[in-house]
Amino acid sequence: MVDRIKEQIIDIRMHEKEKRVLALRALQAQINPHFLYNSLNTIKWMGQMQGAEAVVDAVDALSSIMQVNMSKKTYMTFQEELDYLNKYICMKEFQKAARIKFVCKIEEELRQCYILKMLIQPIVENSLKHGGVMEDKDGYISISIYADGGDVVIDVEDNGRGLSEEESRDILARLQKGDGIGLFNIQKRIQLYYGEEYGVSITGEKGIFTCVSLRIPKRTQAGEEDD
């Protein structure tokens, strides 16, 4: 019995240590926000003075993205997460000088529920970088967020290159081993904050679609880290 209690204490300490390491990495990636905000406001003012609306829109989008990235908050509402994603897509459209078909569907009662900050954006980024969405004029990314009992499921689907069943299994196997920085980080964060029963799943069909799904518990309040 004593040995079991010791094991549980060690597990809790390791769990908390992993949380601190992830938080530290996020902090190390930050730079002085006041300098950046002031610089962006200057660029925005110059754009307004010169009637360069595209510049103003780009700066607004980048400022919103930076505010989220540099925030110390651990959780956001789904509405805040979707607002962030729309700003992210806006910046990508400016970078690529092309429109991106991006659709978000969410059940209304979930908009003010909470999600770990920036869980969805890396998956959208993967679709743009590796999915081939931009290479097809009919390419799209769609996000569906819906309740499933006491959980919330987030499906991020694109109609780019697609994944075969074997490729999907291979990616999931590599996730278990700790390979793949983007998806592994998402999987690890979900399981650290929500529990081992939650995480990432992948389905697809070669040349047709890829769908990355996240399952998390439904939360109507932010976690204790944001209290």
C-alpha positions in Angstrom: 0.0 0.0 0.0 2.8 2.4 0.9 4.6 1.5 -2.3 1.5 2.3 -4.3 1.1 5.7 -2.6 4.7 6.5 -3.4 4.2 5.6 -7.1 1.1 7.8 -7.2 3.1 10.7 -5.7 5.9 10.2 -8.3 3.3 10.1 -11.1 1.8 13.4 -9.9 5.2 15.0 -9.7 6.1 13.9 -13.2 2.8 15.1 -14.5 3.3 18.5 -13.0 6.9 18.7 -14.3 5.7 18.0 -17.8 3.2 20.8 -17.5 5.9 23.2 -16.3 8.3 22.1 -19.2 5.5 22.8 -21.8 4.8 26.2 -20.2 8.5 27.1 -20.1 8.9 26.3 -23.8 6.0 28.6 -24.6 7.5 31.4 -22.5 10.9 30.9 -24.1 9.3 31.5 -27.5 8.0 34.9 -26.5 9.7 38.2 -27.1 9.0 41.6 -25.7 5.3 42.2 -26.6 5.2 45.9 -26.0 7.9 46.5 -28.6 6.0 44.4 -31.2 2.6 45.9 -30.4 4.0 49.5 -30.7 5.7 48.6 -33.9 2.5 47.1 -35.4 0.4 50.1 -34.3 3.0 52.4 -36.1 2.7 50.3 -39.3 -1.1 50.3 -39.0 -1.1 54.1 -38.6 1.1 54.5 -41.6 -1.2 52.2 -43.6 -4.3 54.3 -42.6 -2.5 57.5 -43.5 -1.7 56.2 -47.0 -5.1 54.5 -47.5 -3.5 51.1 -47.7 -6.4 49.0 -46.3 -4.8 45.7 -47.1 -1.9 46.7 -44.8 -4.3 47.7 -42.1 -6.1 44.4 -42.3 -2.9 42.4 -42.2 -1.6 44.3 -39.2 -4.9 43.8 -37.4 -4.8 40.1 -38.1 -1.2 39.8 -37.0 -1.8 41.8 -33.8 -4.7 39.5 -32.8 -2.5 36.4 -33.5 0.3 37.8 -31.3 -2.1 38.6 -28.5 -3.2 35.0 -28.3 0.3 33.6 -28.7 1.8 35.8 -26.0 -1.1 35.5 -23.6 -0.4 33.5 -20.4 -3.9 32.0 -20.5 -4.0 28.3 -20.8 -7.6 28.1 -22.0 -9.8 30.0 -24.4 -13.5 29.8 -25.3 -14.3 28.0 -28.6 -15.5 31.3 -30.0 -12.1 32.9 -29.2 -10.3 30.0 -30.7 -12.3 30.3 -33.9 -11.7 34.1 -34.0 -8.0 33.3 -33.8 -8.2 30.8 -36.6 -9.9 33.2 -38.9 -7.2 35.8 -38.2 -4.6 33.1 -38.9 -6.2 32.2 -42.2 -6.4 35.9 -43.1 -2.6 36.2 -42.6 -2.0 33.1 -44.7 -4.1 34.6 -47.5 -1.9 37.7 -47.5 1.2 35.6 -47.5 0.1 33.4 -50.4 -1.8 36.1 -52.3 -4.7 33.6 -52.7 -8.0 32.9 -51.1 -8.4 29.9 -48.8 -11.7 28.1 -48.6 -12.2 27.8 -44.8 -15.4 26.8 -43.2 -16.2 26.5 -39.4 -19.3 24.9 -38.0 -20.0 24.8 -34.3 -23.0 23.9 -32.2 -24.2 27.2 -30.6 -24.1 26.0 -27.0 -20.4 25.2 -27.3 -19.2 28.7 -28.3 -18.7 29.7 -24.7 -17.2 26.4 -23.6 -13.5 26.2 -23.0 -10.7 24.5 -24.9 -6.9 24.5 -24.4 -5.4 27.4 -26.3 -4.2 26.8 -29.8 -5.1 23.1 -30.1 -6.7 23.5 -33.6 -4.3 25.9 -35.4 -1.4 23.4 -35.8 -3.7 21.0 -37.6 -5.0 23.7 -39.9 -1.3 24.7 -40.6 -0.5 21.0 -41.4 -3.3 21.0 -44.0 -1.9 24.1 -45.6 1.7 23.0 -45.5 1.4 19.3 -46.3 -2.2 18.6 -47.4 -2.0 20.2 -50.8 -5.1 22.2 -50.2 -3.6 25.3 -52.0 -2.7 23.4 -55.1 -6.4 22.7 -56.0 -8.8 25.5 -56.9 -11.5 23.5 -55.1 -9.3 22.8 -52.1 -10.9 23.5 -48.7 -10.4 23.1 -44.9 -13.5 22.6 -42.8 -13.8 22.5 -39.0 -16.8 20.9 -37.3 -17.2 21.2 -33.5 -20.0 19.2 -31.8 -20.9 17.6 -28.5 -20.8 13.8 -28.0 -22.2 13.0 -24.6 -20.0 14.8 -22.1 -17.3 15.3 -24.6 -16.6 17.7 -27.5 -15.3 16.4 -30.8 -13.4 18.7 -33.2 -13.0 17.4 -36.8 -10.5 19.2 -39.0 -10.9 18.0 -42.6 -9.3 18.9 -45.9 -9.7 17.6 -49.4 -6.1 17.7 -50.4 -3.7 14.8 -50.9 -5.5 12.6 -48.4 -4.1 9.7 -46.3 -4.5 6.0 -46.8 -5.5 3.8 -43.9 -2.0 2.5 -43.6 -0.6 6.1 -43.5 -3.1 7.1 -40.8 -2.1 4.1 -38.7 1.6 4.9 -39.2 1.1 8.5 -38.0 -0.8 7.3 -34.9 1.9 4.8 -34.1 4.6 7.4 -34.4 2.5 9.6 -32.1 2.6 6.9 -29.4 6.4 6.9 -29.8 6.7 10.7 -29.4 7.5 11.4 -33.1 6.0 14.3 -35.0 6.4 17.6 -33.2 3.0 19.2 -34.1 0.5 16.4 -33.6 2.6 14.9 -30.7 2.5 18.2 -28.9 -1.3 18.4 -29.3 -1.7 14.8 -28.1 0.6 15.3 -25.2 -1.2 18.6 -24.1 -4.6 17.0 -24.3 -3.6 14.0 -22.2 -1.7 16.1 -19.7 -4.6 18.4 -19.1 -7.6 16.3 -19.8 -6.5 12.6 -19.2 -5.2 9.6 -21.1 -8.7 8.7 -22.5 -8.7 11.9 -24.7 -6.5 12.7 -27.7 -6.1 12.6 -31.5 -7.5 10.3 -34.1 -6.9 10.3 -37.9 -8.9 9.0 -40.8 -8.6 9.6 -44.5 -8.7 8.3 -48.1 -5.8 8.7 -50.4 -6.4 11.5 -52.9 -9.7 12.4 -51.4 -9.5 13.7 -47.8 -7.8 13.8 -44.4 -9.6 14.2 -41.2 -7.8 14.9 -37.8 -10.2 14.6 -34.9 -9.7 15.8 -31.3 -11.8 14.6 -28.4 -11.8 16.6 -25.2 -14.2 16.9 -22.2 -16.9 19.5 -22.4 -15.9 22.3 -20.0 -18.1 25.3 -19.2 -15.3 26.9 -17.1 -11.6 27.5 -17.7 -9.2 25.2 -15.9 -7.5 26.0 -12.6 -4.4 27.4 -14.4 -6.6 30.3 -15.5 -8.3 30.9 -12.2 
